[in-house]
Amino acid sequence: MKKDEAGHRGRGRALYEEIRARMADGTYGPGTALPSTRACAAERGLSRTTVSAVYEQLAAEGFIDTRPGAPSRVAAAAAAPSPAVAMPGAGGPPPDQAPPGARLSSVGERMSALDLRPDAAAVPGAIDFLYGPLAGRDFPTLPWLKALRRVERQRPARLAYDDPRGAAELRQALQAHLSRTRGLSCDVEQLVIVNGSQQALDLCARLLLDAGDTVVVENPGYRMAHHVFEATGARLCGIGIDHHGLRTELLAGVPRAQLAYVTPTHQFPLGAFMTLGRRRELLDWAASSGAWIIEDDYDSEYRYAVRPEATLQSLDGQGRVIHVGTFSKTLSAQLRLGYMVLPRHLVATFAAAKRLADRHVATGTQRALALLLEDGSYDRHVRRIRRLQQARRSALLEALDRHLGPRVAVQGAASGLHLVAWIPGLPREREAELAEAAGRQQVQVYPISRFYLPHAGTCTAARPAGLVMGYALLEPAQIDQGVRRLAAALDTLG
Ligand SMILES: Cc1ncc(COP(=O)(O)O)c(C=O)c1O
């Protein structure tokens, strides 16, 4: 397109928007005559062709009436400034306010009231003990690119929607992988690939919960799961955690519950393994309560010193357990790849919900992952990244011991990508102060308070300050330096 032509189009667009805005704010009421195309063109230094094109557009959309030999007039229907004709910033409702009569659903209302905190932004130069993301440099770039290239070469003739449960190759490869690494006995039909475990939780909330239902959750626990359940209008019932995981003896006091959400292999964030006895108690309680159980197995690849425990899914004789896993902790949270192992009788319902939600997870990504699982690259990558994380974990434990010694008590370091550092000499109320003091020393740390349910009593119970310290983003030397800075920050608190 020539430059002149583009300029005219731009100015034509400006004229169009100006006329629409004047209609919306009432300056051009119904019946108002617009200037002739000749007069308008002369006034604005536009060509008549440009002005005529704008008028034709407005006429085609029903905003003005044109008749040969008569002036163009604003159409009656264009008068009422309905949302459809109101131009942004030109008299419509302010963008942060719902238009009169329009309302959110009750789920929408509850979602907008949630306190969803985005991940803290990285501070340049600071040493960041954020738990969650993996380091970009740890991603298996070469095998991944190779797999993607192979997938691209095998693009099917028909680019049709896939099975909502996921690509057949991936479900097949994953079934073999889970049976080998987690002892999960399921068949391919029970597997549904999802956009990260968050989607699995969202599907569970929508399909298994009604407003007013009770959901048992761990306290402290994974708040992204809690929020999903809260949005449905369910009531959360927080159960405390000790060194053996969820305190199942407290379940007897819970009113009839519809669902329990647990992280039995590595309680988030305290890190406990739920003992076999407690797993059985939880299953028995679910049977007597008529409840579903979601088993979130988010980081079981990182077991350093402890032996694998039987999953709840493998102990479940009744089809109550929905096992959820993710590739966010081994590959990347940005891939949005997770899976559910469903009891057979739930598969069709979840497949329908998945189809309605987003049809299915991107097929190319699924097939690339299937190739990594099939040719052994995924296993090699997991072995490598586990070694890296183990070295970082050791560095953190040593640094905490070296720089903080008895001023810190470590919990939950046997597996995973984070640990909890309690500061017995500092009360819970001063956690935020500690994080701020650390920030001044260029080290980012995260108070454990944010993982406790508000209003549940436990968040206000007397306990020392605690930090959830992730180490996946850092190298051992940075970890040592970070803990040295943390110790200096603690000194400043007196
Ligand atoms: C307890 C827990 N479950 C699941 C996930 C992973 O979620 P997603 O698969 O949606 O990335 C995380 C991530 O931090 C987590 O901490």
The ligand as an ORCA input file, in Angstrom:
! r2SCAN-3c Opt
* xyz 0 1
  C       0.714    -28.253     45.156
  C       0.854    -27.939     43.698
  N       0.104    -28.600     42.825
  C       0.209    -28.355     41.493
  C       1.110    -27.438     41.011
  C       1.298    -27.271     39.524
  O       0.294    -26.656     38.877
  P       0.199    -26.658     37.298
  O       0.291    -28.068     36.796
  O      -1.131    -26.081     37.054
  O       1.313    -25.822     36.761
  C       1.883    -26.712     41.888
  C       2.783    -25.684     41.371
  O       3.408    -24.926     42.026
  C       1.769    -26.982     43.260
  O       2.537    -26.338     44.157
*
